[in-house]
Amino acid sequence: MNTPHITLWIVGAGGFGREVAAYAQDAIDAGHLDARLAGFLDDTDADPQSLGCPLAMGGPIDAFRPQHQDRVIIAVGEPSDRAAIAARLEAVGAHFATLVHPLAYVSTRATLGPGVIVAPFATVGPHAMVEAHAVVNTHAGIGHDCRIGAASVIAPHAVLNGWVVAEAMVLVGSSAVVTARIGLGAGCKVAAGSVVYSPVPAGALAIGNPARLSRLG
Ligand SMILES: CC(C)(COP(=O)(O)OP(=O)(O)OC[C@H]1O[C@@H](n2cnc3c(N)ncnc32)[C@H](O)[C@@H]1OP(=O)(O)O)[C@@H](O)C(=O)NCCC(=O)NCCS
């Protein structure tokens, strides 16, 4: 058996971290990812092994000193935290893996940035661009020609119709729908189950069907 080319660290040992660890192991087992799973980087006293996860803790994020074979992937759910952690890791010279679960569909005409996670049963359509550290979670659908900004999180079962442009650090909640060509401003949130027919300004919360706007608290 050949030695894997990369050593993969998962940043964040919470529930999403344990999901991402499982997705990475699936990708390795399917032969889609030539990696060895090393463990979690996390600043808390999380204990994923007590919850049945085989991966060990590898220490706090700022103590990480990447070796040439190391790659990291951020498994934290809050978009602004994803962006901040990415900046800390970039500052120490870390390189990022892109993780696509074997059961996801990503068009060969789509573009995925470093650190992107595409979870099982998610779809990313042709000419879509998913920027660095964004997450397309389970069963989410990214339509053709969408742009998903850096560190944004598209939650399970959310659907973005074609040509939607989400700027950086956007959260689209579970089962929300964003209709075609709508713009989502940086740092905005779309509440779970909402249906968005109009642009959402930066930093706003869109909630309900049809979604109405309010400021984030
Ligand atoms: C919209 C959201 C951000 C609001 O969170 P919050 O600020 O903690 O708000 P609260 O839970 O205090 O609720 C405030 C009000 O909004 C309502 N509300 C909350 N979420 C709602 C939703 N998704 N749709 C409709 N109404 C909602 C509440 O019923 C409450 O109404 P009230 O003032 O009449 O009692 C949150 O509910 C949400 O939808 N988050 C996304 C969750 C998600 O999908 N995460 C992804 C995980 S991978």
The ligand as an SDF file (V2000), in Angstrom:
LIG
                    3D

 48 50  0  0  0  0  0  0  0  0999 V2000
  -33.0830   33.2530   12.1240 C   0  0  0  0  0  0  0  0  0  0  0  0
  -32.1900   32.8200   13.2640 C   0  0  0  0  0  0  0  0  0  0  0  0
  -30.7350   33.1870   12.9270 C   0  0  0  0  0  0  0  0  0  0  0  0
  -32.6920   33.6000   14.4730 C   0  0  0  0  0  0  0  0  0  0  0  0
  -32.0050   33.1940   15.5960 O   0  0  0  0  0  0  0  0  0  0  0  0
  -32.1810   34.0510   16.9580 P   0  0  0  0  0  0  0  0  0  0  0  0
  -31.7010   35.4370   16.7410 O   0  0  0  0  0  0  0  0  0  0  0  0
  -31.5740   33.2410   18.0530 O   0  0  0  0  0  0  0  0  0  0  0  0
  -33.7400   34.1950   17.0820 O   0  0  0  0  0  0  0  0  0  0  0  0
  -34.7720   33.5490   18.1150 P   0  0  0  0  0  0  0  0  0  0  0  0
  -34.6560   32.0610   18.1400 O   0  0  0  0  0  0  0  0  0  0  0  0
  -34.6170   34.2940   19.4110 O   0  0  0  0  0  0  0  0  0  0  0  0
  -36.1650   33.9270   17.4390 O   0  0  0  0  0  0  0  0  0  0  0  0
  -36.5610   35.2830   17.2490 C   0  0  0  0  0  0  0  0  0  0  0  0
  -37.9050   35.2710   16.5590 C   0  0  0  0  0  0  0  0  0  0  0  0
  -37.7650   34.8090   15.1950 O   0  0  0  0  0  0  0  0  0  0  0  0
  -38.5710   33.6340   14.9870 C   0  0  0  0  0  0  0  0  0  0  0  0
  -37.7770   32.7450   14.1630 N   0  0  0  0  0  0  0  0  0  0  0  0
  -36.5480   32.2220   14.4550 C   0  0  0  0  0  0  0  0  0  0  0  0
  -36.0990   31.4870   13.4440 N   0  0  0  0  0  0  0  0  0  0  0  0
  -37.0690   31.5270   12.4880 C   0  0  0  0  0  0  0  0  0  0  0  0
  -37.1660   30.9540   11.1930 C   0  0  0  0  0  0  0  0  0  0  0  0
  -36.1780   30.2010   10.6940 N   0  0  0  0  0  0  0  0  0  0  0  0
  -38.2740   31.2270   10.4500 N   0  0  0  0  0  0  0  0  0  0  0  0
  -39.2650   31.9940   10.9570 C   0  0  0  0  0  0  0  0  0  0  0  0
  -39.2240   32.5790   12.1810 N   0  0  0  0  0  0  0  0  0  0  0  0
  -38.1280   32.3320   12.9300 C   0  0  0  0  0  0  0  0  0  0  0  0
  -38.8170   33.0710   16.3760 C   0  0  0  0  0  0  0  0  0  0  0  0
  -39.9910   32.2870   16.3960 O   0  0  0  0  0  0  0  0  0  0  0  0
  -38.9210   34.3260   17.2020 C   0  0  0  0  0  0  0  0  0  0  0  0
  -40.1980   34.8900   16.9860 O   0  0  0  0  0  0  0  0  0  0  0  0
  -40.9430   35.7490   18.1530 P   0  0  0  0  0  0  0  0  0  0  0  0
  -40.0650   36.9380   18.4260 O   0  0  0  0  0  0  0  0  0  0  0  0
  -42.2770   36.1030   17.5450 O   0  0  0  0  0  0  0  0  0  0  0  0
  -41.0350   34.8340   19.3320 O   0  0  0  0  0  0  0  0  0  0  0  0
  -32.2740   31.3060   13.5060 C   0  0  0  0  0  0  0  0  0  0  0  0
  -33.5190   30.9450   14.0160 O   0  0  0  0  0  0  0  0  0  0  0  0
  -32.0210   30.4900   12.2320 C   0  0  0  0  0  0  0  0  0  0  0  0
  -32.9020   30.2390   11.4130 O   0  0  0  0  0  0  0  0  0  0  0  0
  -30.7570   30.0860   12.0810 N   0  0  0  0  0  0  0  0  0  0  0  0
  -30.2960   29.2440   11.0080 C   0  0  0  0  0  0  0  0  0  0  0  0
  -30.0980   27.8410   11.5720 C   0  0  0  0  0  0  0  0  0  0  0  0
  -29.4470   26.9530   10.5670 C   0  0  0  0  0  0  0  0  0  0  0  0
  -30.0320   26.5630    9.5770 O   0  0  0  0  0  0  0  0  0  0  0  0
  -28.1870   26.6530   10.8220 N   0  0  0  0  0  0  0  0  0  0  0  0
  -27.4010   25.8250    9.9620 C   0  0  0  0  0  0  0  0  0  0  0  0
  -26.8730   24.6530   10.7220 C   0  0  0  0  0  0  0  0  0  0  0  0
  -25.8340   23.6510    9.6820 S   0  0  0  0  0  0  0  0  0  0  0  0
  1  2  1  0
  2  3  1  0
  2  4  1  0
  2 36  1  0
  4  5  1  0
  5  6  1  0
  6  7  2  0
  6  8  1  0
  6  9  1  0
  9 10  1  0
 10 11  2  0
 10 12  1  0
 10 13  1  0
 13 14  1  0
 14 15  1  0
 15 16  1  0
 15 30  1  0
 16 17  1  0
 17 18  1  0
 17 28  1  0
 18 19  1  0
 18 27  1  0
 19 20  2  0
 20 21  1  0
 21 22  1  0
 21 27  2  0
 22 23  1  0
 22 24  2  0
 24 25  1  0
 25 26  2  0
 26 27  1  0
 28 29  1  0
 28 30  1  0
 30 31  1  0
 31 32  1  0
 32 33  2  0
 32 34  1  0
 32 35  1  0
 36 37  1  0
 36 38  1  0
 38 39  2  0
 38 40  1  0
 40 41  1  0
 41 42  1  0
 42 43  1  0
 43 44  2  0
 43 45  1  0
 45 46  1  0
 46 47  1  0
 47 48  1  0
M  END
$$$$
